[in-house]
Amino acid sequence: MTVWQTIWSFWLWLLARLGLRAQTFRTLRVADIPEALLAEKVYIAGEDGYDWSAAMLCPGGCGKLLEMNLLPDAHPCWKIGETADGLATLHPSVWLNGGSRCGHSTTGDRTGGADLA
């Protein structure tokens, strides 16, 4: 991640935390999950229309990597949807129990339910 991308990601996060803008999550299809992720992106790993994993940074701002299994035969399993313009929908909600204990529901283009304790 470049310095500019880091600054931009922080700026978007800060605006969202101050309530000046809603977080939006756009999908980005990749062959493998990269080591450095951008804020407000849901990376979908897969090939030839077969998705096996999704990853994103914690929307609560703690910086933790959230990785979700998309394989229906393995559990737990999440379902990911995309709108025509690349907005992400993730079901079920993602809850972090350790560290920041963030809880998020990513539906359509917004995330809600940030429960930071």
CORJOWO-V12928 format. One record per residue. N is the residue number from 1. RES is the residue in three letters. SS is DSSP state (H for helix, E for strand, - for the rest). OMEGA is omega as a letter, one per 30 degrees, with the letter a starting at -180 (* if undefined). NEAR is the number of other ideal C-beta (glycine too) atoms within 8 Angstrom. Layout:
# CORJOWO-V12928
n=N res=RES ss=SS omega=OMEGA near=NEAR
n=N res=RES ss=SS omega=OMEGA near=NEAR
This chain:
# CORJOWO-V12928
n=1 res=MET ss=- omega=a near=7
n=2 res=THR ss=- omega=l near=5
n=3 res=VAL ss=H omega=l near=5
n=4 res=TRP ss=H omega=l near=6
n=5 res=GLN ss=H omega=l near=9
n=6 res=THR ss=H omega=l near=9
n=7 res=ILE ss=H omega=a near=8
n=8 res=TRP ss=H omega=l near=8
n=9 res=SER ss=H omega=l near=13
n=10 res=PHE ss=H omega=l near=9
n=11 res=TRP ss=H omega=l near=8
n=12 res=LEU ss=H omega=l near=12
n=13 res=TRP ss=H omega=a near=11
n=14 res=LEU ss=H omega=l near=8
n=15 res=LEU ss=H omega=l near=9
n=16 res=ALA ss=H omega=a near=12
n=17 res=ARG ss=H omega=l near=7
n=18 res=LEU ss=- omega=l near=6
n=19 res=GLY ss=- omega=a near=4
n=20 res=LEU ss=- omega=l near=5
n=21 res=ARG ss=- omega=l near=6
n=22 res=ALA ss=- omega=l near=7
n=23 res=GLN ss=- omega=l near=11
n=24 res=THR ss=- omega=a near=8
n=25 res=PHE ss=- omega=l near=15
n=26 res=ARG ss=E omega=l near=10
n=27 res=THR ss=E omega=l near=13
n=28 res=LEU ss=E omega=a near=9
n=29 res=ARG ss=E omega=a near=6
n=30 res=VAL ss=E omega=l near=9
n=31 res=ALA ss=- omega=l near=5
n=32 res=ASP ss=- omega=l near=5
n=33 res=ILE ss=- omega=a near=9
n=34 res=PRO ss=- omega=l near=7
n=35 res=GLU ss=- omega=l near=2
n=36 res=ALA ss=- omega=a near=5
n=37 res=LEU ss=- omega=l near=12
n=38 res=LEU ss=- omega=l near=10
n=39 res=ALA ss=- omega=l near=9
n=40 res=GLU ss=- omega=l near=10
n=41 res=LYS ss=E omega=l near=12
n=42 res=VAL ss=E omega=a near=14
n=43 res=TYR ss=E omega=l near=14
n=44 res=ILE ss=E omega=l near=13
n=45 res=ALA ss=E omega=l near=12
n=46 res=GLY ss=E omega=l near=12
n=47 res=GLU ss=E omega=l near=5
n=48 res=ASP ss=- omega=l near=4
n=49 res=GLY ss=- omega=a near=5
n=50 res=TYR ss=E omega=a near=6
n=51 res=ASP ss=E omega=a near=10
n=52 res=TRP ss=E omega=a near=8
n=53 res=SER ss=E omega=l near=12
n=54 res=ALA ss=E omega=l near=14
n=55 res=ALA ss=E omega=l near=12
n=56 res=MET ss=E omega=l near=12
n=57 res=LEU ss=E omega=l near=12
n=58 res=CYS ss=- omega=l near=14
n=59 res=PRO ss=- omega=l near=14
n=60 res=GLY ss=- omega=l near=10
n=61 res=GLY ss=- omega=a near=8
n=62 res=CYS ss=- omega=l near=9
n=63 res=GLY ss=- omega=a near=5
n=64 res=LYS ss=- omega=l near=10
n=65 res=LEU ss=E omega=l near=8
n=66 res=LEU ss=E omega=a near=10
n=67 res=GLU ss=E omega=a near=8
n=68 res=MET ss=E omega=l near=11
n=69 res=ASN ss=E omega=l near=11
n=70 res=LEU ss=- omega=l near=14
n=71 res=LEU ss=- omega=a near=7
n=72 res=PRO ss=- omega=a near=5
n=73 res=ASP ss=- omega=l near=3
n=74 res=ALA ss=- omega=a near=6
n=75 res=HIS ss=- omega=f near=4
n=76 res=PRO ss=- omega=a near=4
n=77 res=CYS ss=- omega=l near=9
n=78 res=TRP ss=- omega=l near=12
n=79 res=LYS ss=E omega=l near=7
n=80 res=ILE ss=E omega=l near=15
n=81 res=GLY ss=E omega=l near=8
n=82 res=GLU ss=E omega=l near=9
n=83 res=THR ss=- omega=a near=9
n=84 res=ALA ss=- omega=a near=4
n=85 res=ASP ss=- omega=l near=4
n=86 res=GLY ss=- omega=l near=8
n=87 res=LEU ss=E omega=a near=12
n=88 res=ALA ss=E omega=l near=12
n=89 res=THR ss=E omega=a near=11
n=90 res=LEU ss=E omega=a near=16
n=91 res=HIS ss=E omega=g near=9
n=92 res=PRO ss=- omega=l near=5
n=93 res=SER ss=- omega=l near=10
n=94 res=VAL ss=E omega=l near=12
n=95 res=TRP ss=E omega=l near=7
n=96 res=LEU ss=- omega=a near=14
n=97 res=ASN ss=- omega=a near=4
n=98 res=GLY ss=- omega=l near=4
n=99 res=GLY ss=- omega=a near=6
n=100 res=SER ss=- omega=a near=11
n=101 res=ARG ss=- omega=l near=10
n=102 res=CYS ss=- omega=l near=14
n=103 res=GLY ss=E omega=a near=11
n=104 res=HIS ss=E omega=l near=14
n=105 res=SER ss=E omega=a near=9
n=106 res=THR ss=E omega=a near=13
n=107 res=THR ss=E omega=a near=9
n=108 res=GLY ss=- omega=a near=6
n=109 res=ASP ss=- omega=a near=7
n=110 res=ARG ss=E omega=l near=9
n=111 res=THR ss=E omega=a near=12
n=112 res=GLY ss=E omega=l near=7
n=113 res=GLY ss=- omega=l near=8
n=114 res=ALA ss=- omega=a near=10
n=115 res=ASP ss=- omega=a near=7
n=116 res=LEU ss=- omega=l near=7
n=117 res=ALA ss=- omega=* near=4
